[in-house]
Amino acid sequence: MTRPGPSLLARAAALLALAAVSLSVSCKGASVQVKRSVPADLAVSAVVVYPFGFRWETPAWRAVELSQRLVDVALAEAAEQALFFGPTEVRVYRPDEDNAWAASDAVAVLAAYGVRPDSALVLRPRAEKRVQAGQRELVDSRGRTVGQSAQEAVTYLGTVEVLHPATRQVVLEVSGEAAADPFAEVTDEGADPAPELTLLMADLTREALKGLSGTLKPPRAPSPPVATSVAWVPWETLELGPELAARDALDAELLRQQRLRFANPGLEPAVLDTLARKPGGLYVRAAPAGAKLAAGDIVLSLDGRPVPPQALARTRLAPVPSEARVQQASGQIVSLVLP
């Protein structure tokens, strides 16, 4: 007796099951869960990174600066593979809606770069904070209770979700958790209020970019870089004005220094001191010989808008040049066409 082969519907169901892959990977000692259902024929030339979705109360600038840190991770991994847009470059009206093109003005932003809506992704980062509080008895050498101490254990649960708004499908989801270490040495003058969360989200973003391997396709061949190393002076992008105005002079200066340090992890204190006196923009630390920009320049704006790092990186892939307003090391302000 000959058995009939599987029906077309059954074969299709099997293929769909194979397409949605869930796996666990180890990332710097932490367990990371990856759910991947990226279509094999998906080609993407732009990624929009949403403001960070904190599931607890934080200042508005925190959602921007942590998301911007993830953009920096993406630029380090794939700056020549796609156009990246950060949390202040797109207005997001309803961040949890999967029809992101209707819930933001991203389509208009992408159109200026010749990117079709079906050739772009949205990266949505978010995190929850779980707190377990308790008390610990303190005993002396004779075993007698001599007091109590309060203890609080904080765990961050982070997720990076990659959405294809044209089909309203989440094509990739990477999640993990990290415990806060209350005894960790503070090395950044308190600039990062949640270093374990920052490290976790950076790792999840790198894992998401690995999951998109083969999917990112640059819209055109990149032009040579106009700068090889920059530092970000984030005053305008973070919109710190209202909070600075509400603080006394000492606290306001401390906040500025901390946000500058967070925006430029690992930067030498002497350079940070120099940047603290600069206007908002991108400070050029190094540039190729013969480039239009030189070390010591600060790019104040591109096409009349504030210039986070990804804006300068996009000039290498953009269909038309951008007009940059630049303060040169001499103090003179000039207009340049980039790239």
Secondary structure, DSSP 8 states (H G I E B T S, - for coil): -------HHHHHHHHHHHHSEEEEEEETTEEEEEEE---TT--B-EEEE---EESS---HHHHHHHHHHHHHHHHHHHTTTSEEE-TTSS-BS-TT-S-TTTSBSHHHHHHTTT--GGGEEEEEEEEEEEEEEEEEEEE-TTS-EEEEEEEEEEEEEEEEEEEETTTTEEEEEEEEEEE--TT----STT--S-HHHHHHHHHHHHHHHHHTTTTB--SS-----S-SEEEEE-HHHHT-HHHHHTS-HHHHHHHHHHHHHHHSTT--HHHHHHHHTS-SEEEEEE--TT-SS-TT-EEEEETTB---HHHHHHTTT-SS-EEEEEE-TTS-EEEEEE-
